């Protein structure tokens, strides 16, 4: 599903990523852990096409991201990638239902299909009764479930989640963690999750660690063979 090779990123004189190599298989839930400032979010933004690496390449389903022009990249991102952030980033002036539909409308999908998909996702995530409520009228857990539905509206190949339960209490965090695995089982969804939550990290199919700008798995640096 995803291959990263030789990802290097610096900010001024500070080299944050020092050559990241790893693979993600379709249907996997992979957690990325590490100390604050280790470069986890930077890596996630590069993998999700929100930022560019200084060196290295990323492939999603054999499509090399770095070769795409801006317009092509934006279309690819909208169609193939979902994002869930620590703070739900729902637009306050729209209802939960409208927030969920927006990426589908941006992708020029038919209004009927987008709304049908949104209603199905809201029912699956047990927030269908809150469709007409604005974010300020939702609980923290409901807001994050709406954000999950928004991430899934275009049937993305892969979902990147950056500290998705970091702003939730323990019950809502546990519910969200269980939700990821239900979605994987029901939709064969692939997740890459940056987290400080050790429970979630242990639940994942694989747990990778960012340390000193490199990626570790089981204490050893992850290294890919050349393409």
C-alpha positions as CSV (number, residue, x, y, z in Angstrom):
1,X,0.0,0.0,0.0
2,X,2.8,2.4,0.9
3,X,6.5,2.5,0.6
4,X,8.8,5.2,1.9
5,X,12.5,5.2,1.0
6,X,15.3,7.4,2.1
7,X,13.1,10.2,3.5
8,X,15.2,13.1,4.7
9,X,13.8,16.4,6.0
10,X,15.6,19.4,7.6
11,X,14.5,22.7,9.0
12,X,17.5,25.0,8.7
13,X,20.4,23.3,10.4
14,X,18.2,20.8,12.2
15,X,17.8,17.5,10.4
16,X,14.6,16.0,11.7
17,X,14.4,12.9,9.4
18,X,17.6,11.1,8.6
19,X,16.7,8.5,6.0
20,X,13.4,6.8,6.8
21,X,12.6,3.5,5.1
22,X,9.5,1.3,5.7
23,X,6.5,-0.4,4.1
24,X,2.8,-0.5,5.0
25,X,0.7,-3.4,3.7
26,X,-3.0,-3.0,2.7
27,X,-5.3,-3.5,5.6
28,X,-2.6,-3.0,8.2
29,X,-2.9,-0.8,11.3
30,X,0.5,0.5,12.0
31,X,1.4,2.8,15.0
32,X,4.3,5.2,15.1
33,X,5.6,6.1,18.5
34,X,8.4,8.2,19.9
35,X,9.3,11.1,22.0
36,X,7.9,14.6,21.3
37,X,10.0,16.2,18.7
38,X,11.2,12.9,17.2
39,X,9.7,13.8,13.8
40,X,6.6,11.7,13.8
41,X,4.2,14.4,12.7
42,X,6.7,15.7,10.1
43,X,6.9,12.2,8.6
44,X,3.1,11.8,8.6
45,X,2.7,15.1,6.7
46,X,5.2,14.0,4.1
47,X,3.6,10.6,3.7
48,X,0.2,12.3,3.4
49,X,1.5,14.7,0.8
50,X,0.9,17.7,3.0
51,X,4.7,18.5,3.1
52,X,7.6,17.6,0.9
53,X,10.8,15.7,1.8
54,X,14.2,17.2,1.0
55,X,15.3,13.8,-0.3
56,X,13.7,10.4,-0.8
57,X,10.5,9.0,-2.3
58,X,7.0,7.8,-1.3
59,X,4.8,5.4,-3.3
60,X,1.2,4.8,-2.5
61,X,-0.2,1.8,-4.5
62,X,2.8,2.1,-6.8
63,X,2.2,5.8,-7.6
64,X,5.3,7.9,-6.9
65,X,4.1,11.0,-5.0
66,X,7.1,13.1,-5.8
67,X,6.5,13.0,-9.5
68,X,3.1,14.5,-9.3
69,X,2.4,18.1,-10.2
70,X,0.4,20.2,-7.7
71,X,-3.0,19.8,-9.3
72,X,-2.5,16.1,-9.8
73,X,-1.3,15.8,-6.2
74,X,-4.3,17.6,-4.8
75,X,-6.7,15.3,-6.7
76,X,-4.8,12.2,-5.7
77,X,-4.8,13.3,-2.0
78,X,-8.6,14.0,-2.1
79,X,-9.3,10.6,-3.7
80,X,-6.8,8.3,-1.9
81,X,-5.9,9.7,1.4
82,X,-7.8,10.4,4.6
83,X,-6.6,12.5,7.6
84,X,-7.6,12.4,11.3
85,X,-6.0,15.0,13.6
86,X,-5.8,15.4,17.3
87,X,-8.1,18.4,17.1
88,X,-11.0,17.4,14.9
89,X,-10.7,20.5,12.7
90,X,-14.4,20.4,11.9
91,X,-15.7,23.7,10.3
92,X,-17.8,25.3,13.0
93,X,-20.4,26.9,10.7
94,X,-21.4,23.6,9.2
95,X,-23.3,20.7,10.7
96,X,-21.7,17.3,11.3
97,X,-23.3,16.0,8.2
98,X,-22.1,18.9,6.0
99,X,-18.6,18.6,7.4
100,X,-18.5,14.9,6.5
101,X,-19.8,15.6,2.9
102,X,-17.3,18.4,2.1
103,X,-14.4,16.3,0.8
104,X,-16.8,14.4,-1.4
105,X,-18.1,17.6,-2.9
106,X,-14.6,18.9,-3.4
107,X,-13.9,15.6,-5.3
108,X,-16.8,16.4,-7.7
109,X,-18.7,13.3,-6.7
110,X,-22.5,13.4,-7.2
111,X,-24.4,15.0,-4.3
112,X,-26.7,12.0,-4.0
113,X,-23.8,9.5,-3.7
114,X,-21.9,11.7,-1.2
115,X,-24.9,12.2,1.0
116,X,-25.7,8.4,0.9
117,X,-22.2,7.6,1.9
118,X,-22.2,10.2,4.7
119,X,-25.4,8.8,6.1
120,X,-24.1,5.3,6.0
121,X,-20.8,6.3,7.7
122,X,-22.7,8.2,10.4
123,X,-24.9,5.2,11.1
124,X,-21.8,2.9,11.2
125,X,-20.1,5.3,13.7
126,X,-23.3,5.8,15.8
127,X,-23.6,9.5,15.2
128,X,-26.5,9.5,12.8
129,X,-28.8,11.1,15.3
130,X,-26.4,14.1,15.4
131,X,-26.3,14.9,11.7
132,X,-27.9,18.3,12.1
133,X,-25.8,19.4,15.0
134,X,-22.9,21.8,14.6
135,X,-19.5,20.8,16.1
136,X,-20.0,23.0,19.2
137,X,-23.1,20.9,20.0
138,X,-21.2,17.6,19.9
139,X,-19.2,15.9,22.6
140,X,-15.5,15.4,22.1
141,X,-16.0,11.8,21.1
142,X,-18.8,12.7,18.7
143,X,-16.6,15.4,17.1
144,X,-13.8,12.9,16.5
145,X,-16.2,10.3,15.1
146,X,-17.4,12.9,12.6
147,X,-13.8,13.6,11.7
148,X,-13.3,9.9,11.1
149,X,-16.4,9.8,8.8
150,X,-15.0,12.8,7.0
151,X,-11.7,11.0,6.5
152,X,-13.5,8.0,5.0
153,X,-16.1,9.8,2.8
154,X,-14.1,9.3,-0.4
155,X,-13.1,5.7,0.3
156,X,-9.4,6.4,0.7
157,X,-6.8,3.8,0.2
158,X,-5.0,4.9,3.4
159,X,-5.8,7.0,6.5
160,X,-3.2,8.9,8.4
161,X,-4.1,9.8,12.0
162,X,-2.0,12.2,14.1
163,X,-2.6,11.7,17.8
164,X,-6.3,11.0,17.1
165,X,-7.2,10.2,20.7
166,X,-4.9,12.8,22.3
167,X,-7.7,15.2,23.1
168,X,-10.2,12.6,24.4
169,X,-10.9,11.2,27.9
170,X,-9.9,7.6,28.5
171,X,-13.4,6.2,27.6
172,X,-13.7,8.1,24.4
173,X,-10.1,7.3,23.5
174,X,-10.7,3.5,24.0
175,X,-13.9,3.7,22.0
176,X,-12.0,5.4,19.1
177,X,-9.3,2.8,19.2
178,X,-11.8,0.0,19.0
179,X,-13.4,1.9,16.1
180,X,-10.2,1.8,14.0
181,X,-10.1,-2.0,14.2
182,X,-13.8,-2.3,13.4
183,X,-13.3,-0.2,10.3
184,X,-10.3,-2.2,9.3
185,X,-12.4,-5.4,9.6
186,X,-15.5,-4.0,7.9
187,X,-13.9,-1.9,5.2
188,X,-10.3,-3.4,5.0
189,X,-9.1,0.1,5.8
190,X,-5.4,0.8,6.2
191,X,-4.3,3.1,9.0
192,X,-1.0,4.8,10.0
193,X,-1.4,6.3,13.4
194,X,1.1,8.5,15.2
195,X,0.3,8.2,19.0
196,X,1.7,8.6,22.5
197,X,-1.0,6.2,23.7
198,X,0.8,3.0,24.6
199,X,-2.5,1.0,24.6
200,X,-3.2,1.9,21.1
201,X,0.4,1.3,20.0
202,X,0.2,-2.2,21.4
203,X,-3.1,-3.0,19.7
204,X,-1.7,-2.2,16.3
205,X,-0.5,-4.9,13.9
206,X,2.9,-3.3,14.0
207,X,4.5,-0.6,16.2
208,X,7.3,1.5,14.8
209,X,9.4,3.9,16.8
210,X,10.9,7.2,15.7
211,X,14.2,7.9,17.4
212,X,16.9,10.3,16.6
213,X,15.6,10.8,13.1
214,X,15.4,7.1,12.1
215,X,12.7,4.5,12.1
216,X,13.0,1.4,14.4
217,X,11.1,-1.8,14.4
218,X,11.8,-4.2,17.3
219,X,14.8,-2.1,18.2
220,X,16.4,-2.3,14.7
221,X,16.4,0.3,11.9
222,X,14.0,-0.4,9.1
223,X,15.8,-0.7,5.8
224,X,14.3,-1.4,2.4
225,X,16.0,-2.9,-0.5
226,X,16.4,-0.6,-3.6
227,X,13.6,-0.6,-6.2
